[in-house]
Amino acid sequence: MAEIDAADHGGITLVDKNRVRAVAATSPVVNGLDERQNDIGEGPCLSSLREQITVRSDDLAAEPRWPKFTAAAVDEGVHSMLSVQLFVEEENLGALNLYSNSPDAFSAADEYAAMAMAAHAAVAMKGKQLESNLRTALGSRDIIGQAKGILMERYKIDADEAFRLLVMASQRTHHKLREIADELTATGELRTD
């Protein structure tokens, strides 16, 4: 990692419901150790996320906090770790995890640099998430608009009445409005059962 010389591996882990998942990793070691933390329910990344703190372990071989995880990390050649929470506006997004093959690798200056990197990463990730949500919403709006247009032409009704028909079909069939609209635009059929 360019900004933190001591880091041999790095990754970003995101909170996804009740699990965490690695979304970016510099090596397979990171993916394996993130999965290990998930499987056993302990480790620096999980502690950082749960306690909303920066977690640093200078010597994983002598670390008492996560005995199951540290054995796996040392087996992979990792001896130091630094985990910094990624969060924006009180929303816990995940953690930036840095791994070193040397004990006592990370300094206080490295912690500050990691926190700065994590802040930038969190803002970028939140922006990407918002963009994705907007694209999904716009796509849904377009499909629903197309479905309303089909119903308006077919039944010679206005937009409000067409929307009401879509909502009624959604409620009757226990399917999302978007699904009803998708099916109508794809097949020309309004699901009613």
ZADO-1210 file (C-alpha; in nm, 4 decimals, padded with zeros to 6 digits):
<atoms>
<atom x="00.0000" y="00.0000" z="00.0000" code="MET" pos="1"/>
<atom x="00.1600" y="00.3231" z="-00.1164" code="ALA" pos="2"/>
<atom x="00.0586" y="00.5441" z="00.1785" code="GLU" pos="3"/>
<atom x="00.1394" y="00.2856" z="00.4453" code="ILE" pos="4"/>
<atom x="00.4666" y="00.1108" z="00.3707" code="ASP" pos="5"/>
<atom x="00.4219" y="-00.1512" z="00.6434" code="ALA" pos="6"/>
<atom x="00.1095" y="-00.2961" z="00.4824" code="ALA" pos="7"/>
<atom x="00.1760" y="-00.6083" z="00.2763" code="ASP" pos="8"/>
<atom x="-00.1946" y="-00.6692" z="00.2068" code="HIS" pos="9"/>
<atom x="-00.5092" y="-00.4618" z="00.2294" code="GLY" pos="10"/>
<atom x="-00.8787" y="-00.4879" z="00.1774" code="GLY" pos="11"/>
<atom x="-01.2188" y="-00.3385" z="00.2306" code="ILE" pos="12"/>
<atom x="-01.4888" y="-00.5349" z="00.4054" code="THR" pos="13"/>
<atom x="-01.8512" y="-00.4219" z="00.3956" code="LEU" pos="14"/>
<atom x="-02.1377" y="-00.4896" z="00.6319" code="VAL" pos="15"/>
<atom x="-02.4098" y="-00.6805" z="00.4465" code="ASP" pos="16"/>
<atom x="-02.7042" y="-00.7579" z="00.6756" code="LYS" pos="17"/>
<atom x="-02.5593" y="-00.9766" z="00.9528" code="ASN" pos="18"/>
<atom x="-02.2437" y="-01.0714" z="00.7647" code="ARG" pos="19"/>
<atom x="-01.9394" y="-00.8930" z="00.6409" code="VAL" pos="20"/>
<atom x="-01.8005" y="-00.9512" z="00.2947" code="ARG" pos="21"/>
<atom x="-01.4756" y="-00.8590" z="00.1301" code="ALA" pos="22"/>
<atom x="-01.5346" y="-00.6339" z="-00.1686" code="VAL" pos="23"/>
<atom x="-01.1778" y="-00.5335" z="-00.2456" code="ALA" pos="24"/>
<atom x="-00.8565" y="-00.7170" z="-00.1677" code="ALA" pos="25"/>
<atom x="-00.4961" y="-00.6897" z="-00.2744" code="THR" pos="26"/>
<atom x="-00.4363" y="-01.0631" z="-00.2388" code="SER" pos="27"/>
<atom x="-00.6092" y="-01.3963" z="-00.1766" code="PRO" pos="28"/>
<atom x="-00.4711" y="-01.3837" z="00.1795" code="VAL" pos="29"/>
<atom x="-00.7112" y="-01.0963" z="00.2537" code="VAL" pos="30"/>
<atom x="-01.0120" y="-01.2822" z="00.1172" code="ASN" pos="31"/>
<atom x="-00.9230" y="-01.5923" z="00.3159" code="GLY" pos="32"/>
<atom x="-00.8725" y="-01.4080" z="00.6430" code="LEU" pos="33"/>
<atom x="-01.1912" y="-01.2042" z="00.6003" code="ASP" pos="34"/>
<atom x="-01.3849" y="-01.5242" z="00.5383" code="GLU" pos="35"/>
<atom x="-01.2203" y="-01.6820" z="00.8415" code="ARG" pos="36"/>
<atom x="-01.3319" y="-01.3917" z="01.0627" code="GLN" pos="37"/>
<atom x="-01.6849" y="-01.4332" z="00.9317" code="ASN" pos="38"/>
<atom x="-01.6875" y="-01.8080" z="00.9905" code="ASP" pos="39"/>
<atom x="-01.5609" y="-01.7961" z="01.3495" code="ILE" pos="40"/>
<atom x="-01.7206" y="-01.4641" z="01.4455" code="GLY" pos="41"/>
<atom x="-01.4072" y="-01.2985" z="01.5768" code="GLU" pos="42"/>
<atom x="-01.1152" y="-01.0911" z="01.4554" code="GLY" pos="43"/>
<atom x="-00.9844" y="-00.7351" z="01.4292" code="PRO" pos="44"/>
<atom x="-01.2186" y="-00.6398" z="01.1448" code="CYS" pos="45"/>
<atom x="-01.5268" y="-00.7599" z="01.3323" code="LEU" pos="46"/>
<atom x="-01.4115" y="-00.5861" z="01.6513" code="SER" pos="47"/>
<atom x="-01.3621" y="-00.2631" z="01.4578" code="SER" pos="48"/>
<atom x="-01.7116" y="-00.2896" z="01.3122" code="LEU" pos="49"/>
<atom x="-01.8877" y="-00.3920" z="01.6332" code="ARG" pos="50"/>
<atom x="-01.7120" y="-00.1503" z="01.8654" code="GLU" pos="51"/>
<atom x="-01.6785" y="00.1275" z="01.6042" code="GLN" pos="52"/>
<atom x="-01.3112" y="00.1765" z="01.6827" code="ILE" pos="53"/>
<atom x="-00.9726" y="00.1470" z="01.5191" code="THR" pos="54"/>
<atom x="-00.8173" y="-00.1874" z="01.6079" code="VAL" pos="55"/>
<atom x="-00.4452" y="-00.2538" z="01.5915" code="ARG" pos="56"/>
<atom x="-00.2671" y="-00.5743" z="01.6786" code="SER" pos="57"/>
<atom x="00.1096" y="-00.5513" z="01.6793" code="ASP" pos="58"/>
<atom x="00.1804" y="-00.9224" z="01.7214" code="ASP" pos="59"/>
<atom x="-00.0940" y="-01.1637" z="01.6219" code="LEU" pos="60"/>
<atom x="00.1092" y="-01.4596" z="01.7500" code="ALA" pos="61"/>
<atom x="00.0765" y="-01.3189" z="02.1042" code="ALA" pos="62"/>
<atom x="-00.2702" y="-01.1616" z="02.0639" code="GLU" pos="63"/>
<atom x="-00.5214" y="-01.2850" z="02.3266" code="PRO" pos="64"/>
<atom x="-00.8353" y="-01.1123" z="02.1871" code="ARG" pos="65"/>
<atom x="-00.9104" y="-01.3459" z="01.8941" code="TRP" pos="66"/>
<atom x="-00.7431" y="-01.6834" z="01.9535" code="PRO" pos="67"/>
<atom x="-00.9133" y="-01.8698" z="01.6691" code="LYS" pos="68"/>
<atom x="-00.8512" y="-01.5945" z="01.4163" code="PHE" pos="69"/>
<atom x="-00.4915" y="-01.5224" z="01.5118" code="THR" pos="70"/>
<atom x="-00.3874" y="-01.8838" z="01.4584" code="ALA" pos="71"/>
<atom x="-00.5220" y="-01.8686" z="01.1023" code="ALA" pos="72"/>
<atom x="-00.3564" y="-01.5316" z="01.0371" code="ALA" pos="73"/>
<atom x="-00.0167" y="-01.6479" z="01.1593" code="VAL" pos="74"/>
<atom x="-00.0504" y="-01.9631" z="00.9472" code="ASP" pos="75"/>
<atom x="-00.0937" y="-01.7293" z="00.6463" code="GLU" pos="76"/>
<atom x="00.2197" y="-01.5365" z="00.7444" code="GLY" pos="77"/>
<atom x="00.0346" y="-01.2305" z="00.8765" code="VAL" pos="78"/>
<atom x="00.1752" y="-01.0976" z="01.2045" code="HIS" pos="79"/>
<atom x="00.0282" y="-00.7465" z="01.2400" code="SER" pos="80"/>
<atom x="-00.3088" y="-00.6026" z="01.1531" code="MET" pos="81"/>
<atom x="-00.4818" y="-00.2668" z="01.1491" code="LEU" pos="82"/>
<atom x="-00.8600" y="-00.2287" z="01.1010" code="SER" pos="83"/>
<atom x="-01.0273" y="00.1085" z="01.0611" code="VAL" pos="84"/>
<atom x="-01.4032" y="00.1535" z="01.0440" code="GLN" pos="85"/>
<atom x="-01.5588" y="00.2998" z="00.7296" code="LEU" pos="86"/>
<atom x="-01.8618" y="00.5073" z="00.8131" code="PHE" pos="87"/>
<atom x="-02.0503" y="00.8075" z="00.6812" code="VAL" pos="88"/>
<atom x="-02.3122" y="01.0057" z="00.8753" code="GLU" pos="89"/>
<atom x="-02.3465" y="00.7435" z="01.1486" code="GLU" pos="90"/>
<atom x="-02.3899" y="00.4638" z="00.8920" code="GLU" pos="91"/>
<atom x="-02.1477" y="00.1788" z="00.9436" code="ASN" pos="92"/>
<atom x="-02.0355" y="00.0700" z="00.5970" code="LEU" pos="93"/>
<atom x="-01.7475" y="-00.1608" z="00.6784" code="GLY" pos="94"/>
<atom x="-01.3771" y="-00.1551" z="00.7520" code="ALA" pos="95"/>
<atom x="-01.0433" y="-00.0911" z="00.5852" code="LEU" pos="96"/>
<atom x="-00.8105" y="-00.3741" z="00.6865" code="ASN" pos="97"/>
<atom x="-00.4340" y="-00.3645" z="00.6551" code="LEU" pos="98"/>
<atom x="-00.2177" y="-00.6714" z="00.7069" code="TYR" pos="99"/>
<atom x="00.1579" y="-00.6995" z="00.7552" code="SER" pos="100"/>
<atom x="00.3843" y="-01.0019" z="00.7409" code="ASN" pos="101"/>
<atom x="00.6009" y="-00.8446" z="01.0133" code="SER" pos="102"/>
<atom x="00.5225" y="-00.8025" z="01.3821" code="PRO" pos="103"/>
<atom x="00.5070" y="-00.4457" z="01.5206" code="ASP" pos="104"/>
<atom x="00.4596" y="-00.3143" z="01.1673" code="ALA" pos="105"/>
<atom x="00.2076" y="-00.0333" z="01.2171" code="PHE" pos="106"/>
<atom x="00.2784" y="00.2946" z="01.3954" code="SER" pos="107"/>
<atom x="00.0497" y="00.5654" z="01.5305" code="ALA" pos="108"/>
<atom x="00.1232" y="00.7622" z="01.2112" code="ALA" pos="109"/>
<atom x="00.0054" y="00.4608" z="01.0093" code="ASP" pos="110"/>
<atom x="-00.3191" y="00.4604" z="01.2094" code="GLU" pos="111"/>
<atom x="-00.3812" y="00.8260" z="01.1215" code="TYR" pos="112"/>
<atom x="-00.3020" y="00.7634" z="00.7556" code="ALA" pos="113"/>
<atom x="-00.5368" y="00.4629" z="00.7541" code="ALA" pos="114"/>
<atom x="-00.8142" y="00.6709" z="00.9124" code="MET" pos="115"/>
<atom x="-00.7723" y="00.9343" z="00.6403" code="ALA" pos="116"/>
<atom x="-00.7799" y="00.6648" z="00.3707" code="MET" pos="117"/>
<atom x="-01.0888" y="00.5096" z="00.5309" code="ALA" pos="118"/>
<atom x="-01.2692" y="00.8447" z="00.5395" code="ALA" pos="119"/>
<atom x="-01.2038" y="00.8994" z="00.1679" code="HIS" pos="120"/>
<atom x="-01.3052" y="00.5427" z="00.0835" code="ALA" pos="121"/>
<atom x="-01.6284" y="00.5721" z="00.2850" code="ALA" pos="122"/>
<atom x="-01.7303" y="00.8932" z="00.1093" code="VAL" pos="123"/>
<atom x="-01.6564" y="00.7412" z="-00.2328" code="ALA" pos="124"/>
<atom x="-01.8448" y="00.4213" z="-00.1477" code="MET" pos="125"/>
<atom x="-02.1453" y="00.6113" z="-00.0126" code="LYS" pos="126"/>
<atom x="-02.1522" y="00.8201" z="-00.3321" code="GLY" pos="127"/>
<atom x="-02.1426" y="00.5039" z="-00.5436" code="LYS" pos="128"/>
<atom x="-02.4213" y="00.3502" z="-00.3337" code="GLN" pos="129"/>
<atom x="-02.6399" y="00.6597" z="-00.3768" code="LEU" pos="130"/>
<atom x="-02.5741" y="00.6626" z="-00.7516" code="GLU" pos="131"/>
<atom x="-02.6719" y="00.2976" z="-00.7765" code="SER" pos="132"/>
<atom x="-02.9923" y="00.3584" z="-00.5780" code="ASN" pos="133"/>
<atom x="-03.0820" y="00.6513" z="-00.8042" code="LEU" pos="134"/>
<atom x="-03.0241" y="00.4439" z="-01.1172" code="ARG" pos="135"/>
<atom x="-03.2463" y="00.1675" z="-00.9790" code="THR" pos="136"/>
<atom x="-03.5179" y="00.4170" z="-00.8886" code="ALA" pos="137"/>
<atom x="-03.5024" y="00.5786" z="-01.2321" code="LEU" pos="138"/>
<atom x="-03.5182" y="00.2387" z="-01.4000" code="GLY" pos="139"/>
<atom x="-03.8227" y="00.1438" z="-01.1937" code="SER" pos="140"/>
<atom x="-03.9885" y="00.4750" z="-01.2735" code="ARG" pos="141"/>
<atom x="-03.9305" y="00.4224" z="-01.6461" code="ASP" pos="142"/>
<atom x="-04.0726" y="00.0681" z="-01.6434" code="ILE" pos="143"/>
<atom x="-04.3761" y="00.1746" z="-01.4411" code="ILE" pos="144"/>
<atom x="-04.4284" y="00.4668" z="-01.6799" code="GLY" pos="145"/>
<atom x="-04.4146" y="00.2330" z="-01.9787" code="GLN" pos="146"/>
<atom x="-04.6633" y="-00.0038" z="-01.8132" code="ALA" pos="147"/>
<atom x="-04.8968" y="00.2879" z="-01.7387" code="LYS" pos="148"/>
<atom x="-04.8730" y="00.3931" z="-02.1031" code="GLY" pos="149"/>
<atom x="-04.9710" y="00.0443" z="-02.2195" code="ILE" pos="150"/>
<atom x="-05.2737" y="00.0428" z="-01.9888" code="LEU" pos="151"/>
<atom x="-05.3716" y="00.3987" z="-02.0857" code="MET" pos="152"/>
<atom x="-05.3715" y="00.3086" z="-02.4554" code="GLU" pos="153"/>
<atom x="-05.5398" y="-00.0269" z="-02.4080" code="ARG" pos="154"/>
<atom x="-05.8227" y="00.0896" z="-02.1786" code="TYR" pos="155"/>
<atom x="-05.8399" y="00.4580" z="-02.2805" code="LYS" pos="156"/>
<atom x="-05.7835" y="00.5711" z="-01.9194" code="ILE" pos="157"/>
<atom x="-05.5730" y="00.8456" z="-01.7626" code="ASP" pos="158"/>
<atom x="-05.2342" y="00.8019" z="-01.5889" code="ALA" pos="159"/>
<atom x="-05.3830" y="00.7943" z="-01.2377" code="ASP" pos="160"/>
<atom x="-05.6264" y="00.5185" z="-01.3284" code="GLU" pos="161"/>
<atom x="-05.3513" y="00.3190" z="-01.5007" code="ALA" pos="162"/>
<atom x="-05.1328" y="00.3470" z="-01.1908" code="PHE" pos="163"/>
<atom x="-05.4269" y="00.2365" z="-00.9736" code="ARG" pos="164"/>
<atom x="-05.4650" y="-00.0765" z="-01.1919" code="LEU" pos="165"/>
<atom x="-05.0954" y="-00.1577" z="-01.1460" code="LEU" pos="166"/>
<atom x="-05.1214" y="-00.1110" z="-00.7692" code="VAL" pos="167"/>
<atom x="-05.4310" y="-00.3311" z="-00.7525" code="MET" pos="168"/>
<atom x="-05.2559" y="-00.6043" z="-00.9537" code="ALA" pos="169"/>
<atom x="-04.9553" y="-00.5782" z="-00.7213" code="SER" pos="170"/>
<atom x="-05.1698" y="-00.6118" z="-00.4102" code="GLN" pos="171"/>
<atom x="-05.3806" y="-00.8966" z="-00.5488" code="ARG" pos="172"/>
<atom x="-05.0841" y="-01.1024" z="-00.6634" code="THR" pos="173"/>
<atom x="-04.8502" y="-01.0126" z="-00.3772" code="HIS" pos="174"/>
<atom x="-04.5804" y="-00.9086" z="-00.6227" code="HIS" pos="175"/>
<atom x="-04.3881" y="-00.5845" z="-00.6249" code="LYS" pos="176"/>
<atom x="-04.5179" y="-00.3069" z="-00.8450" code="LEU" pos="177"/>
<atom x="-04.1929" y="-00.3120" z="-01.0419" code="ARG" pos="178"/>
<atom x="-04.2397" y="-00.6850" z="-01.1140" code="GLU" pos="179"/>
<atom x="-04.5968" y="-00.6297" z="-01.2358" code="ILE" pos="180"/>
<atom x="-04.4792" y="-00.3453" z="-01.4601" code="ALA" pos="181"/>
<atom x="-04.1852" y="-00.5528" z="-01.5923" code="ASP" pos="182"/>
<atom x="-04.4157" y="-00.8387" z="-01.6847" code="GLU" pos="183"/>
<atom x="-04.6691" y="-00.6106" z="-01.8499" code="LEU" pos="184"/>
<atom x="-04.4052" y="-00.4373" z="-02.0633" code="THR" pos="185"/>
<atom x="-04.2436" y="-00.7688" z="-02.1576" code="ALA" pos="186"/>
<atom x="-04.5566" y="-00.9734" z="-02.2308" code="THR" pos="187"/>
<atom x="-04.8406" y="-00.7244" z="-02.2724" code="GLY" pos="188"/>
<atom x="-05.0319" y="-00.9139" z="-02.0015" code="GLU" pos="189"/>
<atom x="-05.1418" y="-00.7634" z="-01.6692" code="LEU" pos="190"/>
<atom x="-05.1090" y="-01.0274" z="-01.3999" code="ARG" pos="191"/>
<atom x="-05.4324" y="-01.0612" z="-01.2024" code="THR" pos="192"/>
<atom x="-05.4055" y="-01.3993" z="-01.0280" code="ASP" pos="193"/>
</atoms>
